[in-house]
């Protein structure tokens, strides 16, 4: 289902500004999202088919008129319109499409070639799949070592080589500082921890899984989570602050994760058998898109 759009455009008259002893060229045009309960003005989760009102207000720099408005959805222009005025008050109503993420960027340019932008992301609301993962062995364990979230299966090294495009998570125990860590196959540590087997360093496909500590949920609330609204905290964080490893694991610790496929979820550590031959037991709540 593609996103449907209704546009409301109000361009205010040019304002004549008279100043004394002030260099207008030191000012910059500005842009902000429309405020108010009728508008979406930050990253939000919204169900497919629901309506959302997006709006921006832009003001010139006092010298160069605003010349053009461009709206991009996921990097593709959906609107390119001339302005030619000092102020822009723009609104549009959209209907959330089927995409997991819709990144909306509003770009305003002026006649002096200045460019400003504002952006937000609409995440598609999803149900939750709740499951317990098989124990994942540490680097010298006799248990399966390479875990696929999609298949909820851990693979032995020989099998993982053929399933490398499905592997998302590894468990690593650092014997030098006695810490337990979940790793992405793409993490550089994954190149060095396995001996005598074909680990991720020999794979052609190494999925990048990212982790983020949970700060707003307590372990006791995990069992009651039934929709992906709990992921709001994860959605509010730019992926640049996520990490390809999560250290200092302990029972009841919770982590957000982001898969290479673009899906999000939540991990709760159930059990932890520390040591290079140990294992980690995890429970996972994952987005489900029907």
C-alpha positions in Angstrom: 0.0 0.0 0.0 1.6 3.2 -1.1 1.3 6.4 1.0 -1.4 8.8 -0.1 -0.9 12.5 0.4 -3.2 15.6 0.7 -1.4 18.9 0.6 -2.3 22.2 2.3 0.0 25.1 1.3 -0.1 28.6 2.7 2.6 31.1 1.6 2.5 34.3 3.6 3.0 37.7 1.9 6.6 39.0 1.6 7.5 41.0 4.7 9.6 44.1 4.3 12.1 44.3 7.1 13.8 47.6 7.8 16.9 47.4 10.0 19.5 49.8 11.1 23.2 48.9 11.3 22.5 45.2 10.9 24.1 42.9 8.2 21.2 40.8 6.9 23.7 38.3 5.4 24.6 37.1 8.8 21.2 35.5 9.2 20.1 32.1 8.0 16.7 30.8 6.9 15.1 28.6 9.5 12.7 25.6 9.4 10.7 23.7 12.1 8.0 21.2 12.2 4.5 22.4 12.9 3.5 22.1 16.6 0.2 21.1 18.0 -1.6 17.9 18.8 -2.9 17.5 15.2 0.6 17.2 13.8 3.3 14.6 13.9 6.6 16.4 14.6 9.0 13.6 15.7 9.7 9.9 15.0 6.6 7.9 15.7 5.1 4.4 15.3 1.9 4.4 13.2 -0.3 1.6 11.9 -0.6 1.0 8.2 -3.6 2.8 6.8 -3.7 5.4 9.5 -3.6 9.1 8.7 -0.9 11.5 9.9 -0.6 15.3 9.4 2.9 16.6 8.7 3.7 20.3 8.6 6.7 22.7 8.4 7.1 26.4 8.9 10.1 28.1 7.2 11.3 31.7 7.4 13.7 33.5 5.1 17.0 35.1 6.3 15.7 38.6 5.7 17.7 38.9 2.5 17.1 36.0 0.1 13.6 34.9 -0.5 12.7 31.2 -0.1 12.8 29.7 -3.6 11.9 26.0 -3.5 10.4 23.3 -1.3 11.4 19.7 -1.9 9.9 16.7 0.0 11.6 13.4 -0.1 10.2 10.1 1.1 13.0 7.5 1.6 15.3 9.5 -0.5 12.9 9.9 -3.5 11.3 13.3 -4.2 7.5 13.3 -4.0 7.1 17.1 -4.3 9.2 19.8 -5.8 7.5 23.3 -5.7 8.6 26.9 -6.2 8.0 29.3 -3.4 9.3 32.8 -4.1 8.2 34.3 -0.8 9.6 35.1 2.6 7.6 32.6 4.7 6.3 29.1 4.1 3.5 27.4 6.1 3.1 23.9 4.6 0.9 21.0 5.7 0.1 17.6 4.2 -2.0 14.7 5.3 -0.6 11.2 4.5 -1.8 7.7 4.9 0.8 5.3 6.3 1.9 2.9 3.7 3.2 -0.7 4.0 6.9 0.3 4.4 8.5 -0.6 7.7 10.1 2.8 7.8 9.2 6.0 6.0 11.9 8.7 6.2 10.3 12.1 5.4 12.6 15.0 4.7 11.5 18.6 4.0 14.1 20.7 2.2 13.8 24.4 1.7 16.1 26.4 -0.5 16.5 30.2 -0.9 17.7 32.5 -3.7 21.1 32.7 -2.1 21.6 29.0 -2.4 21.2 28.3 1.3 19.5 25.0 2.1 17.8 23.9 5.3 16.0 20.7 6.1 13.9 18.9 8.7 13.2 15.2 8.8 11.4 12.5 10.8 10.6 8.8 10.5 7.2 7.1 10.5 7.6 3.5 11.7 5.0 0.9 10.8 3.2 -0.5 13.8 3.6 -4.2 14.1 2.6 -7.1 16.3 5.0 -9.1 18.4 6.5 -12.6 18.1 7.7 -13.8 21.5 10.0 -16.8 21.6 12.9 -18.3 23.6 16.1 -18.8 21.7 18.1 -22.1 21.9 21.2 -21.7 24.1 24.0 -20.0 22.1 27.5 -21.4 22.9 30.5 -19.2 23.6 33.5 -19.5 21.3 34.8 -22.8 22.7 31.5 -24.4 23.6 30.3 -27.7 22.2 26.9 -26.1 21.7 25.8 -24.4 18.4 27.6 -21.1 18.2 25.9 -19.0 15.5 22.3 -17.8 16.1 19.7 -16.8 13.5 16.8 -14.7 14.8 14.7 -15.2 11.7 14.8 -19.0 12.0 15.3 -19.1 15.8 18.0 -21.6 15.4 21.6 -21.8 16.4 24.1 -23.5 14.0 27.2 -25.5 14.5 30.2 -24.1 12.6 30.0 -26.4 9.6 26.3 -25.6 9.1 26.8 -21.9 9.8 29.1 -21.6 6.8 26.2 -22.5 4.5 23.7 -20.4 6.5 26.0 -17.3 7.0 23.4 -15.0 5.4 21.0 -16.0 8.2 23.3 -15.6 11.2 22.6 -12.5 13.4 24.1 -13.0 16.9 27.2 -14.6 18.5 28.0 -15.0 22.2 31.6 -14.2 23.3 33.2 -14.6 26.7 36.3 -12.5 27.3 38.4 -14.5 29.8 40.9 -11.6 30.3 38.3 -9.3 31.9 35.6 -11.9 32.7 32.9 -10.2 30.6 30.1 -11.8 28.5 29.2 -10.1 25.2 26.7 -10.4 22.4 28.3 -9.7 19.0 27.3 -9.0 15.5 28.9 -11.3 12.9 30.3 -8.1 11.3 32.1 -7.1 14.6 35.8 -7.1 14.3 36.2 -9.2 17.4 34.4 -12.0 15.7 37.5 -12.4 13.4 39.7 -13.5 16.3 37.7 -15.5 18.8 37.4 -18.8 17.0 40.2 -21.3 16.5 40.2 -24.5 14.5 36.8 -23.7 12.9 35.5 -21.5 10.1 34.1 -18.4 11.9 32.8 -15.2 10.4 36.2 -14.1 9.2 36.0 -16.6 6.4 32.4 -15.8 5.5 31.3 -13.8 2.4 28.2 -12.5 4.1 28.5 -11.0 7.6 25.2 -9.5 8.8 25.4 -6.3 10.8 23.3 -6.6 14.0 23.2 -3.5 16.2 22.5 -3.4 20.0 21.3 -0.6 22.3 20.9 -0.7 26.1 17.3 -0.4 27.4 16.7 2.4 29.8 13.0 2.8 30.1 11.8 -0.7 30.7 12.3 -3.0 33.7 12.7 -6.7 33.4 9.4 -7.4 35.1 7.5 -5.6 32.3 9.0 -7.8 29.6 6.3 -10.5 29.9 3.4 -8.1 29.4 4.7 -6.4 26.2 2.3 -7.3 23.4 2.8 -4.7 20.6 5.9 -3.0 19.2 5.1 0.3 21.0 7.9 -0.5 23.5 10.3 0.0 20.7 9.6 3.8 20.7 12.8 4.4 22.7 14.8 2.4 20.1 13.2 4.3 17.2 14.2 7.7 18.8 17.9 6.8 18.7 19.9 7.4 15.6 21.6 4.1 14.5 24.9 5.9 14.8 24.7 5.5 18.6 24.0 1.8 18.4 26.8 -0.7 18.7 27.8 -4.0 17.1 28.4 -5.5 20.5 26.8 -5.4 23.9 29.1 -6.1 26.9 28.5 -6.9 30.6 25.7 -9.3 30.0 23.9 -10.6 33.1 20.6 -12.3 33.8 17.6 -10.0 33.3 19.6 -7.5 31.2 17.6 -6.2 28.3 18.8 -4.9 24.9 17.2 -3.5 21.8 18.5 -5.0 18.6 18.3 -4.0 14.9 18.8 -6.6 12.2 20.4 -6.1 8.8 16.9 -6.7 7.4 15.7 -3.5 9.1 13.6 -5.2 11.8 13.8 -4.3 15.5 13.3 -6.4 18.6 14.1 -6.8 22.3 16.3 -9.3 24.0 16.1 -10.4 27.7 19.0 -12.5 29.1 17.4 -15.4 30.9 20.5 -17.5 31.8 24.2 -17.0 31.5 26.8 -19.7 31.9 30.0 -17.7 31.8 33.3 -19.0 30.4 34.8 -19.7 27.0 32.8 -23.0 27.0 29.7 -21.4 28.4 26.4 -20.4 26.9 23.7 -17.7 26.9 19.9 -18.3 27.1 17.8 -15.5 25.6 14.2 -14.6 25.3 13.2 -12.4 22.3 10.3 -10.1 21.4 10.4 -9.4 17.7 8.4 -7.2 15.3 5.8 -9.2 13.3 4.5 -7.8 10.1 1.4 -9.7 9.0 
